[in-house]
Amino acid sequence: MIGGLFKKLKSSPRSGALIRYIVVGASMNLLAAAIVYIQRKLGVPHEIAFAVTTVGSLLLNFYLQRSFVFRSNAAIVRSLILYTLLYASTYLLQISIYPVFATILGWPEILSVLFSVGVAAVYSFVVLSLVVFKPPNEAG
């Protein structure tokens, strides 16, 4: 089953982007999670911790996603606007789901942060590949 899934992934036109996204995303998300976790331990409210981290990484992530992950040649201003809107919606998603796990379900802080960041990563890949950095041959 896993072998079949890997073959499908490998043959997909987006597979290279997905692999690069995982590499860049994992390192950037672990860094972001660490920054949020440290801020939370210092008593920073989760809304502010996620906002500081999100704003601080927006431009670096945009550059890496555009140039390395998706190798996009889409209009930079359009892409940056869409990317910024994606970041805003990702922030709202994170601050919406974090309290469910941290407060309502009583998960440990680190797991709540990591889960929030993980859900945001999946959501972001879908939007980045289908909307923000959509390949020119798929424009419609």
Residue frames relative to the residue before (quaternion, step in Angstrom):
aa qw qx qy qz dx dy dz
M 1.0000 0.0000 0.0000 0.0000 0.00 0.00 0.00
I 0.6918 0.4514 -0.2809 0.4886 3.60 0.80 -0.98
G 0.6251 0.5457 -0.3344 0.4468 3.58 1.05 -0.78
G 0.6555 0.5062 -0.3024 0.4718 3.58 1.00 -0.84
L 0.6404 0.5161 -0.3153 0.4735 3.55 1.01 -0.80
F 0.6494 0.5121 -0.3128 0.4672 3.59 1.00 -0.85
K 0.6381 0.5206 -0.3320 0.4599 3.63 1.00 -0.77
K 0.6432 0.5095 -0.3204 0.4733 3.58 0.98 -0.84
L 0.6485 0.5213 -0.3069 0.4622 3.56 0.96 -0.90
K 0.6720 0.5152 -0.2890 0.4466 3.56 0.92 -0.96
S 0.7234 0.4357 -0.2463 0.4757 3.61 1.02 -0.77
S 0.5246 0.6451 -0.4054 0.3798 3.59 1.24 -0.23
P 0.5309 -0.6379 0.4464 0.3347 3.60 -1.02 0.73
R 0.6932 0.4547 -0.2751 0.4869 3.59 1.16 -0.47
S 0.4173 0.7493 -0.4541 0.2412 3.60 1.24 -0.10
G 0.6342 0.5222 -0.3400 0.4578 3.60 0.96 -0.76
A 0.6560 0.4974 -0.3043 0.4791 3.55 0.98 -0.87
L 0.6436 0.5254 -0.3310 0.4475 3.58 0.98 -0.79
I 0.6558 0.5011 -0.3131 0.4699 3.58 0.93 -0.86
R 0.6644 0.4822 -0.3047 0.4829 3.61 0.92 -0.87
Y 0.6231 0.5421 -0.3328 0.4551 3.58 1.06 -0.78
I 0.6446 0.5189 -0.3179 0.4628 3.56 0.97 -0.84
V 0.6663 0.4980 -0.3064 0.4627 3.59 0.91 -0.90
V 0.7114 0.4260 -0.2590 0.4953 3.58 0.75 -1.05
G 0.6806 0.5148 -0.2921 0.4317 3.56 0.86 -0.97
A 0.6476 0.5197 -0.3298 0.4491 3.57 0.92 -0.85
S 0.6946 0.4626 -0.2930 0.4666 3.57 0.81 -0.91
M 0.6802 0.4740 -0.2978 0.4732 3.60 0.91 -0.84
N 0.6767 0.4889 -0.3021 0.4602 3.61 0.98 -0.76
L 0.6169 0.5127 -0.3534 0.4814 3.58 1.06 -0.62
L 0.6323 0.5131 -0.3229 0.4824 3.55 1.02 -0.78
A 0.6613 0.5006 -0.3043 0.4686 3.59 0.91 -0.91
A 0.6490 0.5130 -0.3210 0.4611 3.59 0.93 -0.87
A 0.6437 0.5182 -0.3233 0.4611 3.59 0.97 -0.82
I 0.6580 0.5058 -0.3088 0.4646 3.57 0.96 -0.86
V 0.6495 0.4953 -0.3162 0.4825 3.60 0.96 -0.85
Y 0.6536 0.5279 -0.3143 0.4421 3.59 0.88 -0.93
I 0.6544 0.5044 -0.3075 0.4720 3.59 0.92 -0.89
Q 0.6525 0.5046 -0.3176 0.4678 3.58 0.95 -0.86
R 0.6458 0.5162 -0.3249 0.4593 3.60 0.96 -0.83
K 0.6539 0.5035 -0.3119 0.4708 3.59 1.00 -0.80
L 0.6632 0.4722 -0.2979 0.4985 3.58 1.19 -0.49
G 0.6051 -0.6087 0.3348 0.3891 3.58 1.30 0.09
V 0.4248 0.6918 -0.4790 0.3341 3.59 1.22 0.22
P 0.4934 -0.6529 0.4770 0.3206 3.64 -0.86 0.90
H 0.6051 -0.6109 0.3635 0.3587 3.60 -1.01 0.77
E 0.6050 0.5577 -0.3690 0.4322 3.62 1.03 -0.66
I 0.6951 0.4561 -0.2715 0.4849 3.57 0.95 -0.88
A 0.6235 0.5457 -0.3439 0.4418 3.60 0.96 -0.77
F 0.6828 0.4577 -0.2875 0.4916 3.59 0.90 -0.89
A 0.6420 0.5322 -0.3346 0.4390 3.62 0.99 -0.77
V 0.6552 0.5084 -0.3127 0.4631 3.59 0.88 -0.93
T 0.6771 0.4930 -0.2853 0.4659 3.55 0.90 -0.94
T 0.6623 0.5173 -0.3014 0.4504 3.57 0.93 -0.91
V 0.6895 0.4688 -0.2849 0.4728 3.58 0.81 -0.96
G 0.6632 0.5347 -0.3019 0.4279 3.56 0.97 -0.86
S 0.7657 0.3691 -0.2018 0.4865 3.58 1.06 -0.65
L 0.4006 0.7582 -0.4547 0.2404 3.61 1.23 -0.16
L 0.7440 0.4225 -0.2548 0.4506 3.60 0.62 -1.03
L 0.6407 0.5065 -0.3373 0.4682 3.60 0.96 -0.76
N 0.6599 0.4979 -0.3049 0.4730 3.57 0.93 -0.86
F 0.6245 0.5343 -0.3457 0.4527 3.61 0.94 -0.83
Y 0.6660 0.5064 -0.3056 0.4546 3.57 0.85 -0.94
L 0.6955 0.4727 -0.2789 0.4638 3.60 0.82 -0.98
Q 0.6725 0.4938 -0.3039 0.4599 3.60 0.91 -0.86
R 0.6903 0.4858 -0.2824 0.4557 3.59 0.90 -0.92
S 0.7852 0.3718 -0.1925 0.4562 3.57 0.72 -1.06
F 0.7878 0.3355 -0.1715 0.4873 3.61 0.88 -0.86
V 0.7382 0.4399 -0.2555 0.4430 3.58 0.69 -1.06
F 0.8249 0.2148 -0.0914 0.5148 3.59 0.58 -1.13
R 0.2407 -0.8082 0.5053 0.1834 3.59 1.30 -0.22
S 0.1910 0.8396 -0.4726 0.1877 3.46 0.99 1.03
N 0.1576 -0.7552 0.6259 0.1143 3.51 -1.19 0.65
A 0.2958 0.7592 -0.5131 0.2700 3.56 1.23 0.51
A 0.6738 -0.4906 0.3614 0.4179 3.56 -1.23 0.50
I 0.4724 -0.7258 0.4273 0.2597 3.56 -0.68 1.14
V 0.6636 0.5003 -0.3282 0.4490 3.62 0.89 -0.83
R 0.6440 0.5092 -0.3167 0.4750 3.60 0.92 -0.90
S 0.6722 0.5030 -0.2956 0.4558 3.57 0.87 -0.95
L 0.6664 0.5005 -0.3080 0.4589 3.58 0.93 -0.85
I 0.6315 0.5168 -0.3329 0.4726 3.60 1.02 -0.74
L 0.6749 0.4781 -0.2923 0.4801 3.59 0.88 -0.93
Y 0.6347 0.5343 -0.3222 0.4559 3.56 1.02 -0.82
T 0.6501 0.5111 -0.3058 0.4718 3.57 0.99 -0.86
L 0.6401 0.5051 -0.3201 0.4825 3.60 1.02 -0.78
L 0.6191 0.5260 -0.3363 0.4764 3.58 1.05 -0.74
Y 0.6488 0.5177 -0.3195 0.4572 3.58 0.92 -0.88
A 0.6448 0.5167 -0.3230 0.4613 3.58 0.97 -0.84
S 0.6847 0.4675 -0.2966 0.4741 3.59 0.89 -0.87
T 0.6084 0.5419 -0.3493 0.4628 3.60 1.12 -0.61
Y 0.6188 0.5364 -0.3310 0.4688 3.58 1.02 -0.81
L 0.6711 0.4922 -0.2982 0.4674 3.58 0.88 -0.95
L 0.6227 0.5312 -0.3336 0.4677 3.57 1.03 -0.75
Q 0.6831 0.4977 -0.2930 0.4470 3.60 0.84 -0.95
I 0.7135 0.4359 -0.2843 0.4691 3.59 0.81 -0.88
S 0.6120 0.5374 -0.3533 0.4602 3.57 1.24 -0.28
I 0.7625 0.3849 -0.2217 0.4704 3.59 0.88 -0.87
Y 0.5420 0.6459 -0.4013 0.3578 3.61 1.10 -0.59
P 0.7040 0.4683 -0.3059 0.4377 3.66 0.69 -0.94
V 0.5657 0.5906 -0.3958 0.4177 3.59 1.10 -0.58
F 0.7500 0.3946 -0.2197 0.4832 3.56 0.84 -0.96
A 0.7035 0.4732 -0.2776 0.4518 3.60 0.91 -0.88
T 0.7929 0.3210 -0.1499 0.4957 3.57 0.87 -0.93
I 0.7447 0.4180 -0.2403 0.4614 3.55 0.62 -1.12
L 0.7732 0.3242 -0.1818 0.5137 3.60 0.83 -0.96
G 0.4019 -0.7636 0.4337 0.2594 3.58 1.26 -0.21
W 0.2642 0.7679 -0.5389 0.2238 3.60 1.11 0.60
P 0.5882 -0.5476 0.4413 0.3993 3.61 -1.18 0.43
E 0.6734 -0.5325 0.3487 0.3762 3.54 -1.16 0.71
I 0.6982 0.4814 -0.2930 0.4414 3.59 0.73 -1.03
L 0.6624 0.4918 -0.3175 0.4675 3.62 0.95 -0.75
S 0.6292 0.5347 -0.3300 0.4576 3.57 1.03 -0.74
V 0.6553 0.4964 -0.2984 0.4849 3.57 1.00 -0.87
L 0.6851 0.4876 -0.2943 0.4541 3.60 0.81 -0.98
F 0.6466 0.5068 -0.3284 0.4660 3.60 0.95 -0.76
S 0.6425 0.5218 -0.3228 0.4591 3.60 0.93 -0.86
V 0.6707 0.4854 -0.2891 0.4806 3.58 0.94 -0.90
G 0.6535 0.5323 -0.3141 0.4369 3.61 0.98 -0.81
V 0.6445 0.5003 -0.3169 0.4837 3.57 0.95 -0.85
A 0.6467 0.5205 -0.3124 0.4617 3.56 0.98 -0.84
A 0.6312 0.5468 -0.3334 0.4375 3.61 1.02 -0.74
V 0.6580 0.4954 -0.3081 0.4762 3.58 0.94 -0.86
Y 0.6441 0.5228 -0.3045 0.4681 3.55 0.91 -0.96
S 0.6729 0.5145 -0.2963 0.4413 3.58 0.88 -0.94
F 0.6417 0.5251 -0.3446 0.4402 3.62 0.88 -0.85
V 0.6508 0.5206 -0.3212 0.4497 3.56 0.89 -0.91
V 0.7047 0.4532 -0.2722 0.4733 3.59 0.81 -0.97
L 0.6357 0.5293 -0.3357 0.4507 3.61 0.97 -0.77
S 0.7380 0.4326 -0.2503 0.4534 3.58 0.79 -0.95
L 0.7494 0.4053 -0.2279 0.4714 3.60 1.02 -0.67
V 0.7901 0.2852 -0.1400 0.5243 3.58 1.14 -0.52
V 0.7719 0.4102 -0.2277 0.4290 3.58 0.41 -1.23
F 0.8185 0.1315 -0.0424 0.5576 3.59 0.76 -1.02
K 0.1157 0.8248 -0.5388 0.1264 3.55 1.07 0.78
P 0.4839 -0.6765 0.4623 0.3073 3.60 -0.77 0.97
P 0.6092 -0.6040 0.3729 0.3536 3.61 -1.01 0.83
N 0.6591 0.5171 -0.3189 0.4432 3.62 1.00 -0.75
E 0.6810 0.4416 -0.2904 0.5069 3.61 1.25 -0.17
A 0.4270 0.7028 -0.4745 0.3140 3.60 1.25 0.00
G 0.0593 0.8284 -0.5542 0.0555 3.52 -0.95 0.74
